Amino acid sequence: MVQIINDPYAGNVFGRIGKGLGQGLSEQLPKEVERTRLASGLKKLSEKSKTEKLSPLDIFTEAAGLPGITPQHLYTMAPILNQQIQKQNFLARGEQGGAGSPNIEKPNLGTEGQNRHSASGVPNLAAPESGFVSPSDIANYKETVLQEPGFNQINSLAKDYLDQGITQDPQEATSLAAKELAQNRAAQATKIQAFKDDFGGENGRFALQLQSGPLGQKSFKAVAGEIQQALLDQGEYRVGALGMNPAAVALEMSNIATELGKTVTQTNATGSFWNQFASKQSKITDLREQKKEFEKYGFGEQFNDIASAALGITPLEAANILSPLENKSISDMIAKTKKISQKSTQNNIDTTTLDKIIRSITPKDNLFSIEYMLRNKQLDIQQFKKRVQELVNAKEIALTPEQKRQMKRTVSESFLGDLLFEAL
């Protein structure tokens, strides 16, 4: 006999709904518990990986033992952990300087001209207020900023991308870094060319000033190429390294050139026929004031040449009045040397004294000033220059770029203009 149990909820819609919910919960609760335990386990594993610095392989191994983990979970996790391994290897390689790409240090370009008797390198002769950088800064800029980005530069930027979370893929980070550096370099080159065209082009500001106005002076044109190149280098540094506006920099360099040109006009007036009877001291005073304008931008050497041409004096005389020797050791040695009664070119300087003089030269010393003092003693300047070159060739001393140019300069043996100048 079949027993029939009456369902109190039979035919009751709410009863049927309640029964359905009860059955659903009985099936869903174990899954929720499982998900909660898995989420909790993953969270603890994440914290543990940070404190104990677990490797991606350690993380994967521990994750495989978590309650509720499935093969599908592990399959999803594998490429993420693999990417993390690549990232760690990439960053570690970057810290070591790059596999197969050692970080080669560039030579210290700021110490050119340093000899074994001097601890100082080539001075930056420009006054600080000019904002001009040293020749070594220009050289470093051209050897680094203007070159194609290298391995270390690309890796450094790629590391920043990874650290900032822009990407977690080392290869993508490297590609993005190379692309950005290339774009920056192209934009920089465009700005630099705009400055060069505006200031130093065929119809640029500098060329136009040479054709008319105060820069159209013969003595200035003799050194205009050197000054124009120096202004181009300084302007390019401002645009390329400091990011300044090309047009503004071109105008700044043009204004400097105008100032120098006006000073040349004054120098020519100092050496003019109408000023020939002015005293020697008044001329020296004027020249030294005029030179200050050139020294502001590191063009003292060029001004000495301009003054020499304007006054009809030798570079030795110009150096003596505008770049007098401050090296007391050399001055004293030459002062103690006996003056020769008649000028000779037969190696009339005592060789021991000569070597002491030469080995005492510092990067700040003007060789023309030394030669002027030797000439006043009727001593053989050519003997001095020959011995300097011998010691340079033997790498026993080193000269600055300016001193090298002075060594190559041929100085006339005739110094009538010097005598006339000193007689005033």
Order of alpha helices (4+ residues) and beta strands (2+ residues): alpha-alpha-alpha-alpha-alpha-alpha-alpha-alpha-alpha-alpha-alpha-alpha-alpha-alpha-alpha-alpha-alpha-alpha
